[in-house]
């Protein structure tokens, strides 16, 4: 009898301990639960960008360097003022390496000396040659005069003498005509020779002036008051000391109009179909992490290009900020969240609560102490949530990051509900 009472007592004690401990509650507490919510839902595309000024005054290499005659394609930056520095009109901004210009100028001077010598030689040769040709014409004129006198005197001579005198006269006429033609030909040849050398002289003198002008403009000055923002070089990176700039990439720096700040970003080609003009954009600036700025898409590139620093194509998108703030400066990094779709009164749930693949999506729903695997249909998505178009209702509880064992699971299909 005592043993029976002891057994009943132990049983009651065990029940009391279980009720106090409630191991099933402890198990529930370890499971993360998400509720199906209903309300506003936004889908978005996020891309990194950089703030720039839509309007800016460019500071470039000297305009004279664009001249093809110089044959200088780029120049190295020897020095440049610190980015962000406030400068006034006329202040020195950068200096370009004069080495190549000086070498070319020396070559031109050497070439000019050679051509000057050729030109003088051509003029002297022309003068001497044409002088001899004119002297020859005078001799031919004298021969012709002598032949004419002999013809006149032969009137009283025999027919043979008269005939010979006439032949000598005709020869003298032809010789004089030939000498005159030779003078014309030689004159034209020497004129062309002198003209060619003069043309070379003019060309190299013009080139010399261009090199001298370029050399005098290698110290770059600011065209106006403003803040210095570096331009981009051939490698797509901001210019610095040692960068090369030239006719194909002439930009050294800009003086931005800070009231026209925009965000320039590249959207991946897989997302560009979602982007439209006029879409709202929320911007976070790394320098001001607690603030959110509003913007709107004003430009989308028609042609994709390789994204800077990445091995994939993207489309350039320009976002205009709706409100001007002096704290926003060109060069700041921006995180641009483009609102591609905005839905109202929509059901949505955390992504971690949805399992399966594209052919079958399901959730693990709490049903008292048990769980139920239930098929759902999802619609849009953003970084955190899926929208639910069928299978759940507002307030339903589902498990997050639920681990399914090796055992087979039975999923309640929508068609069965």
RODO-2510 file (C-alpha; in nm, 4 decimals, decimal comma):
residues 417
     n   res          X          Y          Z
     1     x     0,0000     0,0000     0,0000
     2     x     0,2844     0,2332     0,0919
     3     x     0,4599     0,1497    -0,2344
     4     x     0,1434     0,2321    -0,4274
     5     x     0,1114     0,5685    -0,2510
     6     x     0,4779     0,6399    -0,3149
     7     x     0,4339     0,5593    -0,6873
     8     x     0,1243     0,7814    -0,7135
     9     x     0,3162     1,0604    -0,5363
    10     x     0,6110     1,0327    -0,7712
    11     x     0,3772     1,0382    -1,0710
    12     x     0,2029     1,3513    -0,9478
    13     x     0,5409     1,5125    -0,8798
    14     x     0,6587     1,4287    -1,2321
    15     x     0,3453     1,5819    -1,3861
    16     x     0,3958     1,8971    -1,1775
    17     x     0,7594     1,9216    -1,2929
    18     x     0,6574     1,8792    -1,6580
    19     x     0,3860     2,1425    -1,6230
    20     x     0,6309     2,3854    -1,4666
    21     x     0,9100     2,3106    -1,7144
    22     x     0,6872     2,2917    -2,0266
    23     x     0,9519     2,1608    -2,2644
    24     x     0,7276     2,2243    -2,5672
    25     x     0,7273     2,5959    -2,4840
    26     x     1,1014     2,5943    -2,4560
    27     x     1,1140     2,4375    -2,7982
    28     x     0,8812     2,7043    -2,9372
    29     x     1,0940     2,9790    -2,7885
    30     x     1,3939     2,8559    -2,9833
    31     x     1,2045     2,8771    -3,3120
    32     x     1,1973     3,2090    -3,4972
    33     x     0,8544     3,3093    -3,6163
    34     x     0,7520     3,5648    -3,8779
    35     x     0,4075     3,7075    -3,9240
    36     x     0,2442     3,7705    -4,2576
    37     x     0,2016     4,1462    -4,2866
    38     x    -0,0254     4,3627    -4,4982
    39     x     0,0461     4,7147    -4,6127
    40     x     0,2635     4,9183    -4,8501
    41     x     0,5305     4,7275    -5,0402
    42     x     0,8083     4,8604    -5,2616
    43     x     1,0392     4,6819    -5,5035
    44     x     1,3660     4,8473    -5,5830
    45     x     1,7018     4,8279    -5,7582
    46     x     2,0076     4,9455    -5,5689
    47     x     2,3228     5,0751    -5,7345
    48     x     2,6297     5,2605    -5,6190
    49     x     2,6928     5,6007    -5,7714
    50     x     2,8895     5,9199    -5,7407
    51     x     2,7733     6,2775    -5,6979
    52     x     2,8631     6,5103    -5,9825
    53     x     2,7667     6,8548    -6,0959
    54     x     2,5361     6,8624    -6,3967
    55     x     2,6852     7,1979    -6,4913
    56     x     3,0548     7,2659    -6,4549
    57     x     3,3307     7,4745    -6,6087
    58     x     3,5999     7,2474    -6,7503
    59     x     3,9719     7,3060    -6,7023
    60     x     4,1486     7,1323    -6,9897
    61     x     4,4855     7,1030    -7,1562
    62     x     4,5778     7,4092    -7,3677
    63     x     4,3633     7,4358    -7,6782
    64     x     4,6721     7,4736    -7,8963
    65     x     4,7682     7,1136    -7,8085
    66     x     4,4722     6,9929    -8,0181
    67     x     4,6527     7,1097    -8,3339
    68     x     4,7531     6,8070    -8,5420
    69     x     5,0732     6,9765    -8,6581
    70     x     5,2224     6,9442    -8,3099
    71     x     5,1919     6,5641    -8,3090
    72     x     5,1806     6,5594    -7,9290
    73     x     4,9020     6,3265    -7,8200
    74     x     4,9278     6,3614    -7,4427
    75     x     5,1258     6,5291    -7,1655
    76     x     5,2104     6,4232    -6,8116
    77     x     5,0773     6,6173    -6,5139
    78     x     5,3720     6,7391    -6,3060
    79     x     5,1683     6,9008    -6,0285
    80     x     4,8053     6,9709    -5,9449
    81     x     4,6345     7,1481    -5,6555
    82     x     4,4508     6,9469    -5,3936
    83     x     4,1019     6,8340    -5,4897
    84     x     3,8335     7,0355    -5,3129
    85     x     4,0502     7,3465    -5,2905
    86     x     3,8722     7,6779    -5,3460
    87     x     4,0518     7,8782    -5,6148
    88     x     4,0068     8,2198    -5,7680
    89     x     4,0230     8,3177    -6,1314
    90     x     4,3834     8,3139    -6,2499
    91     x     4,5156     8,0867    -5,9738
    92     x     4,7527     7,8102    -6,0788
    93     x     4,5764     7,4742    -6,0984
    94     x     4,8289     7,2383    -6,2591
    95     x     5,1539     7,2205    -6,4515
    96     x     5,2252     6,9902    -6,7447
    97     x     5,5590     6,8284    -6,8239
    98     x     5,7469     7,0473    -7,0793
    99     x     6,0051     6,7810    -7,1737
   100     x     5,8389     6,6558    -7,4933
   101     x     5,7474     7,0063    -7,6045
   102     x     6,1050     7,1285    -7,5568
   103     x     6,2417     6,8292    -7,7489
   104     x     6,0044     6,8931    -8,0373
   105     x     6,0911     7,2649    -8,0322
   106     x     6,4613     7,1813    -8,0571
   107     x     6,3927     6,9480    -8,3501
   108     x     6,1935     7,2191    -8,5269
   109     x     6,4709     7,4764    -8,4786
   110     x     6,7283     7,2344    -8,6203
   111     x     6,5046     7,1582    -8,9136
   112     x     6,4436     7,5277    -8,9731
   113     x     6,8160     7,5974    -8,9930
   114     x     6,8499     7,3279    -9,2593
   115     x     6,5583     7,4641    -9,4614
   116     x     6,6802     7,8240    -9,4297
   117     x     7,0114     7,7085    -9,5833
   118     x     6,8319     7,5277    -9,8652
   119     x     6,6180     7,8322    -9,9354
   120     x     6,9184     8,0619    -9,9536
   121     x     7,1022     7,8122   -10,1771
   122     x     6,7997     7,7934   -10,4046
   123     x     6,7830     8,1725   -10,4312
   124     x     7,1558     8,2043   -10,5069
   125     x     7,1435     7,9202   -10,7588
   126     x     6,8430     8,0792   -10,9238
   127     x     7,0119     8,4137   -10,9448
   128     x     7,3323     8,2723   -11,0997
   129     x     7,1560     8,0366   -11,3400
   130     x     6,9083     8,2953   -11,4667
   131     x     7,1856     8,5533   -11,4978
   132     x     7,3711     8,3135   -11,7251
   133     x     7,0538     8,2485   -11,9245
   134     x     6,9930     8,6202   -11,9762
   135     x     7,3560     8,6675   -12,0822
   136     x     7,3110     8,3847   -12,3332
   137     x     7,0030     8,5618   -12,4747
   138     x     7,2021     8,8796   -12,5206
   139     x     7,4701     8,6835   -12,7118
   140     x     7,2029     8,5212   -12,9281
   141     x     7,0599     8,8658   -13,0004
   142     x     7,4054     8,9825   -13,1107
   143     x     7,4457     8,6750   -13,3346
   144     x     7,1072     8,7484   -13,4869
   145     x     7,2032     9,1106   -13,5525
   146     x     7,5273     9,0009   -13,7212
   147     x     7,3366     8,7458   -13,9314
   148     x     7,0853     9,0105   -14,0353
   149     x     7,3656     9,2461   -14,1478
   150     x     7,5284     8,9653   -14,3488
   151     x     7,1980     8,8940   -14,5226
   152     x     7,1716     9,2596   -14,6199
   153     x     7,5300     9,2683   -14,7450
   154     x     7,4894     8,9483   -14,9459
   155     x     7,2475     9,1223   -15,1817
   156     x     7,5350     9,1929   -15,4116
   157     x     7,6889     8,8482   -15,3739
   158     x     7,6221     8,5266   -15,5529
   159     x     7,3110     8,3218   -15,4958
   160     x     7,5065     8,0679   -15,2935
   161     x     7,6423     8,3343   -15,0585
   162     x     7,2955     8,4820   -15,0225
   163     x     7,1558     8,1386   -14,9454
   164     x     7,4211     8,0712   -14,6798
   165     x     7,3621     8,4118   -14,5200
   166     x     6,9887     8,3408   -14,5001
   167     x     7,0522     7,9997   -14,3423
   168     x     7,2806     8,1575   -14,0764
   169     x     7,0115     8,4176   -14,0056
   170     x     6,7410     8,1552   -13,9610
   171     x     6,9672     7,9614   -13,7218
   172     x     7,0262     8,2774   -13,5197
   173     x     6,6486     8,3387   -13,4980
   174     x     6,5873     7,9835   -13,3751
   175     x     6,8760     7,9994   -13,1284
   176     x     6,7409     8,3247   -12,9812
   177     x     6,3886     8,1808   -12,9522
   178     x     6,5257     7,8698   -12,7822
   179     x     6,7319     8,0781   -12,5379
   180     x     6,4211     8,2752   -12,4457
   181     x     6,2193     7,9565   -12,3947
   182     x     6,4983     7,8125   -12,1813
   183     x     6,4948     8,1269   -11,9684
   184     x     6,1205     8,0904   -11,9119
   185     x     6,1549     7,7201   -11,8212
   186     x     6,4489     7,7800   -11,5888
   187     x     6,2704     8,0714   -11,4257
   188     x     5,9632     7,8555   -11,3570
   189     x     6,1758     7,5679   -11,2205
   190     x     6,3678     7,7931   -10,9861
   191     x     6,0477     7,9626   -10,8708
   192     x     5,8991     7,6247   -10,7845
   193     x     6,2138     7,5199   -10,6034
   194     x     6,2245     7,8423   -10,4039
   195     x     5,8501     7,8202   -10,3355
   196     x     5,8822     7,4621   -10,2022
   197     x     6,1591     7,5625    -9,9672
   198     x     5,9702     7,8750    -9,8633
   199     x     5,6632     7,6617    -9,7945
   200     x     5,8734     7,4344    -9,5716
   201     x     6,0115     7,7375    -9,3922
   202     x     5,6617     7,8786    -9,3384
   203     x     5,5337     7,5417    -9,2145
   204     x     5,8145     7,4955    -8,9639
   205     x     5,8016     7,8568    -8,8524
   206     x     5,4292     7,8128    -8,7905
   207     x     5,4984     7,4887    -8,6034
   208     x     5,7693     7,6620    -8,4019
   209     x     5,5232     7,9312    -8,2949
   210     x     5,2725     7,6621    -8,1928
   211     x     5,5323     7,4826    -7,9812
   212     x     5,6380     7,8105    -7,8221
   213     x     5,2750     7,8942    -7,7487
   214     x     5,2132     7,5488    -7,6004
   215     x     5,5255     7,5756    -7,3872
   216     x     5,4065     7,9099    -7,2493
   217     x     5,0650     7,7583    -7,1613
   218     x     5,1834     7,4455    -6,9784
   219     x     5,1062     7,6159    -6,6486
   220     x     4,7277     7,5784    -6,6222
   221     x     4,5299     7,8567    -6,4537
   222     x     4,1734     7,8625    -6,3262
   223     x     3,9305     8,0361    -6,5659
   224     x     3,6958     8,1349    -6,2793
   225     x     3,6346     8,1141    -5,9063
   226     x     3,5239     7,7792    -5,7676
   227     x     3,6089     7,4423    -5,6128
   228     x     3,8555     7,2109    -5,7873
   229     x     3,7237     6,8637    -5,8729
   230     x     3,9614     6,6313    -6,0580
   231     x     3,8716     6,5012    -6,4030
   232     x     3,9179     6,1442    -6,5293
   233     x     4,2103     6,0097    -6,7297
   234     x     4,2551     5,7402    -6,9944
   235     x     4,2286     5,4608    -6,7348
   236     x     3,8906     5,5825    -6,6064
   237     x     4,0479     5,6904    -6,2771
   238     x     4,0714     6,0423    -6,1430
   239     x     4,3779     6,2290    -6,2651
   240     x     4,6712     6,2806    -6,0319
   241     x     5,0371     6,3704    -6,0513
   242     x     5,1829     6,1461    -6,3206
   243     x     4,8556     6,1018    -6,5125
   244     x     4,8594     6,1762    -6,8835
   245     x     4,6076     6,4092    -7,0439
   246     x     4,5768     6,5148    -7,4047
   247     x     4,3561     6,5734    -7,7042
   248     x     4,1582     6,2506    -7,6509
   249     x     4,1220     6,2994    -7,2728
   250     x     4,1733     6,6732    -7,2235
   251     x     3,9952     6,7195    -6,8883
   252     x     4,2216     6,8070    -6,5960
   253     x     3,9634     6,9368    -6,3481
   254     x     3,6240     7,1041    -6,3272
   255     x     3,4743     7,3952    -6,1401
   256     x     3,1263     7,2551    -6,0625
   257     x     2,8079     7,4509    -6,0134
   258     x     2,7182     7,3098    -5,6722
   259     x     2,3524     7,3942    -5,7223
   260     x     2,3238     7,1349    -5,9984
   261     x     2,4359     6,8227    -5,8101
   262     x     2,3286     6,4899    -5,9627
   263     x     2,4062     6,1270    -5,8880
   264     x     2,5624     5,9291    -6,1718
   265     x     2,5309     5,5521    -6,1452
   266     x     2,5429     5,2371    -6,3555
   267     x     2,2556     4,9890    -6,3485
   268     x     2,3355     4,6265    -6,4374
   269     x     2,1943     4,5117    -6,7688
   270     x     1,9838     4,2461    -6,5929
   271     x     1,7996     4,5234    -6,4047
   272     x     1,7791     4,7964    -6,6690
   273     x     1,4379     4,6771    -6,7959
   274     x     1,2925     4,7749    -6,4581
   275     x     1,4206     5,1332    -6,4814
   276     x     1,2132     5,4192    -6,6264
   277     x     1,2390     5,7945    -6,6472
   278     x     1,0724     5,9744    -6,3599
   279     x     1,1071     5,6915    -6,1083
   280     x     1,1697     5,8014    -5,7507
   281     x     1,5093     5,7379    -5,5970
   282     x     1,6188     5,7345    -5,2343
   283     x     1,9822     5,8290    -5,1874
   284     x     2,2101     5,7554    -4,8973
   285     x     2,5376     5,9452    -4,8932
   286     x     2,8292     5,7716    -4,7241
   287     x     2,9352     6,1009    -4,5662
   288     x     2,5891     6,1434    -4,4064
   289     x     2,4688     5,7891    -4,3227
   290     x     2,1749     5,9072    -4,1083
   291     x     2,0167     6,1176    -4,3833
   292     x     1,8109     6,0114    -4,6840
   293     x     1,7856     6,2348    -4,9892
   294     x     1,5137     6,2266    -5,2519
   295     x     1,5792     6,2147    -5,6239
   296     x     1,4299     6,1325    -5,9619
   297     x     1,5676     5,9609    -6,2738
   298     x     1,6162     6,2157    -6,5542
   299     x     1,8342     6,0219    -6,7970
   300     x     1,8933     5,6596    -6,8999
   301     x     2,1647     5,5672    -7,1494
   302     x     2,0492     5,3891    -7,4647
   303     x     2,3731     5,1929    -7,5001
   304     x     2,5420     4,9868    -7,2320
   305     x     2,9103     5,0010    -7,1509
   306     x     3,1523     4,8221    -6,9227
   307     x     3,0954     4,9302    -6,5656
   308     x     3,3986     5,0957    -6,4034
   309     x     3,5892     4,8440    -6,1940
   310     x     3,3639     4,5508    -6,2896
   311     x     3,3633     4,2870    -6,5629
   312     x     3,0048     4,3364    -6,6727
   313     x     2,8040     4,5846    -6,8720
   314     x     2,5787     4,8488    -6,7286
   315     x     2,3724     5,1478    -6,8367
   316     x     2,4489     5,4960    -6,7125
   317     x     2,1600     5,6500    -6,5198
   318     x     2,1408     6,0115    -6,4013
   319     x     1,9452     6,0978    -6,0873
   320     x     1,8521     6,4582    -6,0144
   321     x     1,8287     6,5536    -5,6485
   322     x     1,5039     6,7270    -5,5624
   323     x     1,6526     6,9583    -5,3026
   324     x     1,9803     7,1485    -5,3086
   325     x     2,1931     7,1172    -4,9960
   326     x     2,5317     7,2790    -4,9546
   327     x     2,6707     6,9740    -4,7735
   328     x     2,6501     6,7651    -5,0925
   329     x     2,9705     6,7893    -5,2932
   330     x     3,0924     6,6291    -5,6169
   331     x     3,2889     6,3095    -5,5668
   332     x     3,0820     6,1838    -5,2719
   333     x     2,9749     5,8190    -5,2959
   334     x     2,6014     5,7531    -5,3058
   335     x     2,3840     5,4451    -5,2599
   336     x     2,0851     5,4823    -5,4911
   337     x     1,7692     5,2852    -5,4222
   338     x     1,5440     5,3136    -5,7277
   339     x     1,1771     5,2469    -5,6482
   340     x     1,0659     5,0318    -5,9410
   341     x     0,7207     4,9414    -5,8088
   342     x     0,5000     5,0593    -5,5208
   343     x     0,2048     4,8453    -5,4056
   344     x    -0,0660     4,9133    -5,1459
   345     x    -0,2619     4,6703    -4,9251
   346     x    -0,0448     4,3792    -5,0221
   347     x     0,0492     4,0716    -4,8180
   348     x     0,4184     4,0098    -4,7675
   349     x     0,6472     3,7956    -4,5547
   350     x     1,0184     3,7687    -4,4787
   351     x     1,2222     3,5930    -4,7467
   352     x     1,3733     3,3604    -4,4862
   353     x     1,0274     3,2126    -4,4285
   354     x     0,9787     3,0938    -4,7875
   355     x     1,1370     2,7670    -4,9014
   356     x     1,1517     2,5656    -5,2201
   357     x     1,2371     2,6698    -5,5732
   358     x     1,0770     2,8358    -5,8755
   359     x     0,8509     2,5346    -5,9377
   360     x     0,7233     2,5052    -5,5816
   361     x     0,7274     2,7547    -5,2971
   362     x     0,6094     2,6672    -4,9483
   363     x     0,6144     2,7898    -4,5889
   364     x     0,6247     2,6107    -4,2549
   365     x     0,3180     2,7275    -4,0685
   366     x     0,2618     2,6860    -3,6943
   367     x    -0,0481     2,4849    -3,6055
   368     x    -0,0587     2,4552    -3,2282
   369     x     0,2267     2,2289    -3,1253
   370     x     0,2669     2,0931    -3,4754
   371     x     0,3894     2,2393    -3,8043
   372     x     0,2322     2,2302    -4,1461
   373     x     0,4106     2,2564    -4,4812
   374     x     0,1942     2,4775    -4,6992
   375     x     0,2314     2,5789    -5,0639
   376     x     0,2198     2,9530    -5,1409
   377     x     0,2338     3,1742    -5,4461
   378     x     0,4734     3,4682    -5,4404
   379     x     0,4712     3,7815    -5,6515
   380     x     0,7197     4,0674    -5,6335
   381     x     1,0210     4,0795    -5,4084
   382     x     1,2674     4,3243    -5,2615
   383     x     1,5777     4,2786    -5,0520
   384     x     1,3844     4,1585    -4,7437
   385     x     1,0354     4,0375    -4,8403
   386     x     0,8256     3,8374    -5,0861
   387     x     0,4709     3,9415    -5,1643
   388     x     0,2156     3,6621    -5,1119
   389     x    -0,0560     3,6329    -5,3766
   390     x    -0,2089     3,3061    -5,2534
   391     x    -0,1832     3,0618    -4,9628
   392     x    -0,1597     3,2881    -4,6550
   393     x    -0,3555     3,5620    -4,4851
   394     x    -0,2613     3,8565    -4,2693
   395     x    -0,1367     3,7557    -3,9243
   396     x    -0,0444     3,3982    -4,0138
   397     x     0,2681     3,2763    -3,8343
   398     x     0,5415     3,0955    -4,0250
   399     x     0,8833     2,9705    -3,9222
   400     x     1,2056     3,1380    -4,0327
   401     x     1,5167     2,9387    -4,1273
   402     x     1,3410     2,6112    -4,0511
   403     x     1,5626     2,3060    -4,1038
   404     x     1,3918     2,0183    -4,2800
   405     x     1,5281     1,6750    -4,1886
   406     x     1,5892     1,3818    -4,4169
   407     x     1,2346     1,2559    -4,3723
   408     x     0,9814     1,3092    -4,6487
   409     x     0,7508     1,6041    -4,5956
   410     x     0,3928     1,6443    -4,7077
   411     x     0,3177     1,9831    -4,8558
   412     x    -0,0393     2,1004    -4,8535
   413     x    -0,1029     2,2116    -5,2106
   414     x    -0,3104     2,5193    -5,2926
   415     x    -0,5450     2,3054    -5,4989
   416     x    -0,6248     2,0982    -5,1878
   417     x    -0,7151     2,3966    -4,9733
***
